[in-house]
Every structure is written in C-alpha cells, then in structure tokens.
Amino acid sequence: MASQNQSYEAGETKGRTEEKTKQTVGNIGDKAQAAKDKAHDMAQSAKDKTQQTAQAAKDKTQQTAQAAKDKTSDTSQAAKEKAQQNKDTVQGKASEMGQSTKESAQSGKDNTQGFLQQTGEMVKGAAQGATEAVKKTLGLDHNDDYNRRN
C-alpha cells in the first residue's frame, strides 16, 4: 500500500506542479501581452506626438514663409512706388530744364536779332557816310543836292 500511496502522492504532486506551471505560463503570457500592449500604446503615443510636432513645425514653416512672402511683396511695392516718385521728380526737373533752355534760346535769339539789326544799321550808316565822302571828294555832291530838291 505504501507504493500506491506514494504513487497517489506523486500523481497529486505532478498535477499540482502542472497546474502551477499552467498558471505561471498563463501569468507570463498575460504579463507579456500587457507589456506588448503597453509598448504598442507608448509607440502609438510617440507616433502621435511626432506627428503633432511635425504638423506644428510645418505650420510654423508655412507661417514664416508667408510672412517672408508678404514682407517681400511689401518691400517690392515700396520700391516700385519710390522708383515712380523718382521718375516723376526727374521728369519734372527735366521738363523745367527743357523749358528754361527753350526760354534761354529764345532770349538769345531775340538778343542776336537786335544785335544784328543794330550792326546792319551801323554798317549801312557807315556805307552811306563813305558814299557821301566819295561823292564830295569827286564833286558829285551837287547832283545829289539837286536831285534831293527836285
């Protein structure tokens, strides 16, 4: 009977050992699944955070690019306006200078005409004086007096 008792106790011990092994393996499986789930959750959280950070960086980049574009556009517009102002100023000054030059030329023309007229009258007077002197010298002065009287 002792061997039956030993056999029974050995079977019971084997059964308890198998049960404990199944429980331990089950616990290990549960813990492994929990660790796997936790790792998956952490990876998903990291992925979400990375996507949020990437989206924020993308948004910031777009804002910066838009601000640079706006500033460039504003600067370009200001430069165009300044160039137009400078062009208008230069055209105005050129027009004033042209008018002044035209007036100076007209004044010079008027002065030249007066000078030439005076010179012509002086030459004519001198020529008449010379003609009279030659006539007096040649004695032709009487005919002119006679012609002037008649």
Secondary structure, 3 states (H helix, E strand, C coil): CHHHHHHHHHHHHHHHHHHHHHHHHHHHHHHHHHHHHHHHHHHHHHHHHHHHHHHHHHHHHHHHHHHHHHHHHHHHHHHHHHHHHHHHHHHHHHHHHHHHHHHHHHHHHHHHHHHHHHHHHHHHHHHHHHHHHHHHHHCCHHHHHHHHHC
